[in-house]
Amino acid sequence: MRILTDEDEQFLNANGFNWKLLFENNAKQGLLVKRFQVPTGYQPDTVDLMILIPENYPVAGIDMFYLCPAIFRDDGRNINALEIENHFDRQWQRWSRHYDWHAGYCSIATHIKFVSNQLESELN
């Protein structure tokens, strides 16, 4: 079964991401990016990033992102719209962040850029 597009895999590999696909009970699928670098201002500085992939991706949009272990701001300020959820036998910090998905334009590359932008903007 094909989950990611060729372009997604090329982006992940070309950018040196250590990634793999995750499956749970034939009902859930995700992308795991190991040792994802978070911006200065958070602890820890690297985490596992998980993205849930909907069944009919890339027509259906990706939403939110998940980090393990949970991160916190160095300055101790709260981060809004976080929850703890279990997926793929691990506990994840869910960042409830959303944007308009445009099939044919949006992809794993745009979503990972969105993740990085959200992490940066949370610090400002």
N, CA, C and O of each residue as an XYZ file, in Angstrom:
496
protein
N       0.844     -1.178      0.000
C       0.000      0.000      0.000
C       0.894      1.248      0.000
O       1.833      1.352      0.789
N       0.599      2.147     -0.856
C       1.371      3.391     -1.018
C       0.744      4.481     -0.141
O      -0.452      4.751     -0.251
N       1.538      5.100      0.720
C       1.021      6.147      1.605
C       1.546      7.510      1.182
O       0.773      8.451      1.003
N       2.847      7.615      1.024
C       3.459      8.877      0.632
C       3.650      8.919     -0.877
O       3.723      7.885     -1.540
N       3.727     10.128     -1.403
C       4.013     10.285     -2.824
C       5.518     10.158     -3.057
O       6.311     10.223     -2.118
N       5.889      9.981     -4.302
C       7.320      9.960     -4.642
C       7.978     11.268     -4.234
O       9.108     11.271     -3.745
N       7.273     12.386     -4.432
C       7.808     13.696     -4.071
C       8.030     13.802     -2.566
O       9.019     14.386     -2.124
N       7.109     13.236     -1.773
C       7.278     13.246     -0.318
C       8.552     12.506      0.074
O       9.359     13.008      0.855
N       8.721     11.315     -0.474
C       9.900     10.512     -0.136
C      11.179     11.203     -0.595
O      12.186     11.178      0.112
N      11.145     11.809     -1.757
C      12.313     12.532     -2.252
C      12.647     13.705     -1.333
O      13.817     13.933     -1.026
N      11.634     14.450     -0.890
C      11.860     15.565      0.032
C      12.489     15.073      1.334
O      13.479     15.640      1.797
N      11.923     14.028      1.922
C      12.433     13.516      3.199
C      13.882     13.054      3.054
O      14.729     13.372      3.889
N      14.156     12.315      2.006
C      15.513     11.797      1.801
C      16.503     12.910      1.456
O      17.621     12.922      1.972
N      16.109     13.836      0.599
C      17.003     14.923      0.178
C      17.363     15.842      1.334
O      18.423     16.467      1.328
N      16.475     15.926      2.335
C      16.730     16.794      3.479
C      17.324     16.045      4.669
O      17.440     16.596      5.764
N      17.698     14.794      4.446
C      18.410     14.034      5.462
C      17.575     13.612      6.658
O      18.121     13.315      7.720
N      16.253     13.579      6.497
C      15.403     13.141      7.612
C      15.524     11.635      7.802
O      15.573     10.879      6.831
N      15.571     11.207      9.057
C      15.526      9.799      9.422
C      14.058      9.483      9.675
O      13.517      9.862     10.713
N      13.408      8.799      8.744
C      11.961      8.640      8.806
C      11.547      7.200      8.545
O      12.286      6.400      7.972
N      10.328      6.907      8.993
C       9.709      5.626      8.677
C       8.199      5.778      8.806
O       7.700      6.708      9.439
N       7.493      4.846      8.194
C       6.038      4.840      8.277
C       5.598      3.981      9.446
O       6.238      2.982      9.774
N       4.502      4.378     10.069
C       3.933      3.676     11.217
C       2.523      3.199     10.870
O       1.791      3.871     10.143
N       2.156      2.030     11.399
C       0.825      1.480     11.167
C       0.274      0.935     12.477
O       1.017      0.401     13.301
N      -1.045      1.077     12.661
C      -1.686      0.560     13.866
C      -3.053      0.000     13.504
O      -3.932      0.730     13.047
N      -3.222     -1.296     13.710
C      -4.524     -1.966     13.557
C      -5.185     -1.717     12.208
O      -6.413     -1.652     12.144
N      -4.431     -1.579     11.144
C      -4.978     -1.335      9.812
C      -5.938     -0.155      9.764
O      -6.687     -0.004      8.799
N      -5.924      0.682     10.797
C      -6.867      1.794     10.855
C      -6.156      3.137     10.947
O      -6.770      4.180     10.720
N      -4.895      3.122     11.271
C      -4.167      4.371     11.481
C      -2.790      4.247     10.846
O      -2.139      3.206     10.933
N      -2.358      5.331     10.207
C      -1.032      5.359      9.604
C      -0.400      6.710      9.873
O      -1.077      7.736      9.940
N       0.907      6.685     10.024
C       1.601      7.914     10.336
C       3.005      7.920      9.780
O       3.540      6.901      9.344
N       3.580      9.103      9.812
C       4.969      9.305      9.427
C       5.733      9.688     10.679
O       5.340     10.615     11.388
N       6.812      8.990     10.956
C       7.694      9.293     12.079
C       8.987      9.871     11.530
O       9.640      9.266     10.680
N       9.349     11.051     12.025
C      10.633     11.662     11.712
C      11.431     11.669     13.007
O      11.099     12.394     13.944
N      12.477     10.864     13.057
C      13.277     10.733     14.272
C      14.275     11.883     14.396
O      14.805     12.386     13.405
N      14.513     12.281     15.649
C      15.494     13.319     15.977
C      15.254     14.620     15.199
O      16.175     15.199     14.624
N      14.001     15.055     15.198
C      13.620     16.310     14.553
C      14.128     17.467     15.405
O      13.875     17.511     16.609
N      14.831     18.390     14.794
C      15.422     19.530     15.502
C      14.358     20.582     15.768
O      13.690     21.040     14.841
N      14.194     20.971     17.038
C      13.278     22.062     17.376
C      14.097     23.329     17.580
O      15.292     23.256     17.867
N      13.460     24.500     17.434
C      14.213     25.757     17.542
C      14.783     25.977     18.942
O      14.272     25.444     19.927
N      15.834     26.761     19.008
C      16.375     27.191     20.286
C      15.277     27.916     21.049
O      14.579     28.767     20.499
N      15.134     27.569     22.322
C      14.067     28.138     23.141
C      13.170     27.065     23.717
O      12.287     27.346     24.527
N      13.403     25.817     23.290
C      12.658     24.661     23.799
C      13.619     23.637     24.378
O      14.800     23.597     24.032
N      13.094     22.824     25.253
C      13.786     21.638     25.758
C      12.861     20.450     25.618
O      11.670     20.586     25.897
N      13.336     19.309     25.207
C      14.674     19.064     24.653
C      14.799     19.687     23.268
O      13.822     20.187     22.710
N      16.017     19.653     22.719
C      16.238     20.302     21.427
C      15.984     19.397     20.231
O      15.906     19.884     19.103
N      15.853     18.092     20.450
C      15.434     17.174     19.394
C      14.345     16.264     19.944
O      14.355     15.891     21.117
N      13.409     15.917     19.071
C      12.271     15.079     19.438
C      11.943     14.174     18.257
O      12.471     14.347     17.158
N      11.080     13.224     18.499
C      10.474     12.494     17.390
C       9.226     13.259     16.988
O       8.400     13.604     17.834
N       9.091     13.521     15.706
C       7.924     14.189     15.141
C       7.065     13.129     14.479
O       7.560     12.316     13.698
N       5.772     13.138     14.794
C       4.855     12.199     14.157
C       3.729     12.986     13.502
O       3.195     13.938     14.072
N       3.387     12.568     12.301
C       2.304     13.166     11.537
C       1.338     12.053     11.176
O       1.730     11.074     10.542
N       0.079     12.191     11.571
C      -0.933     11.219     11.168
C      -1.284     11.466      9.702
O      -1.515     12.602      9.288
N      -1.320     10.393      8.933
C      -1.588     10.481      7.501
C      -2.987      9.920      7.240
O      -3.233      8.741      7.496
N      -3.908     10.751      6.731
C      -5.248     10.236      6.456
C      -5.237      9.221      5.316
O      -4.345      9.228      4.468
N      -6.225      8.365      5.313
C      -6.288      7.268      4.349
C      -6.207      7.745      2.904
O      -5.541      7.105      2.090
N      -6.854      8.830      2.567
C      -6.861      9.276      1.175
C      -5.936     10.478      0.934
O      -6.217     11.341      0.102
N      -4.820     10.511      1.690
C      -3.768     11.490      1.444
C      -3.195     11.229      0.054
O      -3.049     10.058     -0.295
N      -2.866     12.206     -0.754
C      -2.732     13.625     -0.470
C      -3.964     14.464     -0.795
O      -3.928     15.686     -0.656
N      -5.059     13.825     -1.227
C      -6.281     14.604     -1.451
C      -6.800     15.113     -0.113
O      -7.130     16.291      0.027
N      -6.871     14.224      0.862
C      -7.266     14.631      2.219
C      -6.072     15.284      2.895
O      -4.929     14.864      2.716
N      -6.356     16.304      3.665
C      -5.289     17.074      4.278
C      -4.762     16.509      5.570
O      -5.465     15.821      6.311
N      -3.498     16.816      5.825
C      -2.852     16.513      7.103
C      -3.206     17.643      8.063
O      -3.328     18.801      7.664
N      -3.367     17.288      9.329
C      -3.737     18.275     10.331
C      -2.939     18.003     11.599
O      -2.738     16.846     11.969
N      -2.492     19.039     12.254
C      -1.795     18.963     13.539
C      -0.447     18.256     13.408
O      -0.057     17.824     12.323
N       0.255     18.147     14.540
C       1.491     17.376     14.600
C       1.716     16.947     16.039
O       1.120     17.496     16.966
N       2.585     15.957     16.214
C       2.769     15.285     17.497
C       4.260     15.157     17.791
O       5.050     14.826     16.908
N       4.635     15.423     19.043
C       6.039     15.366     19.450
C       6.221     14.403     20.616
O       5.359     14.294     21.489
N       7.346     13.713     20.617
C       7.704     12.828     21.715
C       9.216     12.861     21.878
O       9.931     12.574     20.917
N       9.727     13.195     23.046
C       8.959     13.526     24.248
C       8.330     14.915     24.112
O       8.643     15.672     23.193
N       7.450     15.221     25.037
C       6.835     16.538     25.075
C       7.921     17.597     25.262
O       8.911     17.373     25.958
N       7.722     18.740     24.637
C       8.682     19.832     24.804
C       8.084     20.922     25.678
O       6.870     21.000     25.864
N       8.961     21.756     26.208
C       8.527     22.915     26.975
C       9.440     24.077     26.633
O      10.563     23.900     26.161
N       8.922     25.273     26.888
C       9.686     26.488     26.607
C      10.736     26.702     27.682
O      10.480     26.456     28.861
N      11.907     27.156     27.287
C      12.977     27.456     28.234
C      12.577     28.529     29.239
O      13.017     28.505     30.388
N      11.725     29.490     28.797
C      11.324     30.582     29.686
C      10.183     30.208     30.628
O       9.750     31.036     31.430
N       9.689     28.970     30.542
C       8.650     28.497     31.447
C       7.238     28.916     31.076
O       6.287     28.506     31.741
N       7.074     29.721     30.035
C       5.729     30.138     29.626
C       4.962     28.961     29.062
O       5.538     28.042     28.479
N       3.632     29.005     29.248
C       2.767     27.941     28.745
C       2.675     27.967     27.223
O       2.835     29.010     26.589
N       2.416     26.805     26.663
C       2.145     26.652     25.244
C       0.669     26.268     25.139
O       0.237     25.285     25.742
N      -0.094     27.033     24.384
C      -1.528     26.771     24.253
C      -1.825     25.648     23.270
O      -1.011     25.307     22.411
N      -3.020     25.087     23.428
C      -3.582     24.097     22.500
C      -2.741     22.832     22.402
O      -2.485     22.329     21.308
N      -2.313     22.322     23.553
C      -1.581     21.056     23.615
C      -2.430     20.023     24.328
O      -3.191     20.354     25.238
N      -2.302     18.778     23.917
C      -2.927     17.635     24.586
C      -1.941     16.481     24.549
O      -1.012     16.470     23.741
N      -2.145     15.525     25.416
C      -1.355     14.290     25.386
C      -2.255     13.193     24.827
O      -3.380     13.003     25.289
N      -1.748     12.474     23.828
C      -2.492     11.396     23.186
C      -1.585     10.186     22.993
O      -0.361     10.313     22.940
N      -2.198      9.021     22.891
C      -1.474      7.789     22.621
C      -1.713      7.348     21.186
O      -2.853      7.235     20.735
N      -0.627      7.105     20.485
C      -0.657      6.600     19.111
C       0.557      5.705     18.926
O       1.647      6.021     19.404
N       0.371      4.604     18.243
C       1.474      3.718     17.892
C       2.288      3.321     19.133
O       3.519      3.302     19.111
N       1.570      3.010     20.204
C       2.165      2.525     21.457
C       3.111      3.527     22.110
O       4.035      3.137     22.823
N       2.884      4.799     21.871
C       3.685      5.849     22.515
C       2.776      6.994     22.929
O       1.674      7.163     22.408
N       3.264      7.765     23.871
C       2.553      8.957     24.315
C       3.134     10.170     23.585
O       4.347     10.375     23.563
N       2.239     10.971     22.986
C       2.645     12.099     22.157
C       2.032     13.392     22.674
O       0.923     13.404     23.208
N       2.772     14.475     22.508
C       2.252     15.816     22.771
C       1.658     16.310     21.449
O       2.375     16.553     20.479
N       0.327     16.451     21.436
C      -0.350     16.915     20.220
C      -0.398     18.440     20.204
O      -0.866     19.071     21.151
N       0.087     19.008     19.131
C       0.003     20.444     18.891
C      -1.188     20.661     17.969
O      -1.142     20.306     16.791
N      -2.236     21.236     18.498
C      -3.454     21.480     17.729
C      -3.285     22.775     16.941
O      -3.605     23.862     17.422
N      -2.781     22.635     15.734
C      -2.540     23.759     14.840
C      -3.129     23.380     13.481
O      -3.002     22.238     13.039
N      -3.768     24.338     12.827
C      -4.522     24.031     11.615
C      -4.259     25.064     10.517
O      -3.885     26.203     10.795
N      -4.459     24.651      9.294
C      -4.376     25.534      8.133
C      -5.205     24.924      7.011
O      -5.606     23.763      7.087
N      -5.457     25.705      5.977
C      -6.235     25.219      4.834
C      -5.358     24.348      3.946
O      -4.323     24.786      3.442
N      -5.792     23.115      3.769
C      -5.072     22.167      2.931
C      -5.510     22.359      1.477
O      -6.705     22.431      1.189
N      -4.557     22.439      0.581
C      -4.845     22.581     -0.848
C      -4.230     21.389     -1.578
O      -3.021     21.340     -1.805
N      -5.088     20.424     -1.943
C      -4.616     19.234     -2.659
C      -3.917     19.662     -3.940
O      -4.385     20.554     -4.648
N      -2.801     19.023     -4.228
C      -2.020     19.355     -5.405
C      -0.930     20.374     -5.115
O       0.004     20.532     -5.901
N      -1.049     21.065     -3.989
C      -0.018     22.014     -3.573
C       0.604     21.575     -2.252
O       1.826     21.497     -2.129
N      -0.243     21.291     -1.267
C       0.253     20.905      0.060
C       0.771     19.474      0.035
O       0.315     18.642     -0.749
N       1.739     19.208      0.916
C       2.427     17.913      0.917
C       3.124     17.717      2.254
O       2.977     18.533      3.164
N       3.876     16.645      2.369
C       4.711     16.439      3.553
C       5.694     17.601      3.692
O       5.938     18.075      4.802
N       6.251     18.055      2.595
C       7.211     19.175      2.648
C       6.552     20.424      3.212
O       7.117     21.069      4.095
N       5.374     20.777      2.725
C       4.713     21.983      3.230
C       4.282     21.800      4.678
O       4.284     22.756      5.454
N       3.911     20.571      5.047
C       3.485     20.347      6.428
C       4.668     20.442      7.396
O       4.535     21.013      8.478
N       5.800     19.898      7.025
C       6.973     19.998      7.894
C       7.426     21.456      8.005
O       7.864     21.885      9.073
N       7.327     22.208      6.934
C       7.613     23.652      7.016
C       6.613     24.336      7.944
O       6.988     25.221      8.712
N       5.344     23.933      7.878
C       4.320     24.453      8.777
C       4.680     24.149     10.231
O       4.565     25.019     11.095
N       5.115     22.918     10.503
C       5.526     22.528     11.862
C       6.640     23.450     12.345
O       6.560     24.000     13.444
N       7.666     23.618     11.539
C       8.795     24.474     11.935
C       8.336     25.908     12.178
O       8.763     26.544     13.142
N       7.467     26.419     11.308
C       6.959     27.775     11.478
C       6.137     27.912     12.764
O       6.242     28.923     13.459
N       5.329     26.913     13.081
C       4.519     26.958     14.293
C       5.396     26.924     15.545
O       5.131     27.636     16.513
N       6.427     26.106     15.523
C       7.343     26.061     16.661
C       8.051     27.397     16.837
O       8.212     27.870     17.962
N       8.470     28.003     15.747
C       9.129     29.326     15.810
C       8.156     30.394     16.311
O       8.494     31.173     17.202
N       6.956     30.430     15.742
C       6.006     31.496     16.081
C       5.530     31.393     17.521
O       5.187     32.409     18.127
N       5.502     30.196     18.079
C       5.101     30.031     19.480
C       6.059     30.764     20.417
O       5.659     31.190     21.500
N       7.293     30.910     20.017
C       8.288     31.572     20.860
C       8.198     33.093     20.795
O       8.762     33.786     21.641
N       7.487     33.616     19.787
C       7.420     35.073     19.594
C       6.185     35.690     20.208
O       5.994     36.903     20.125
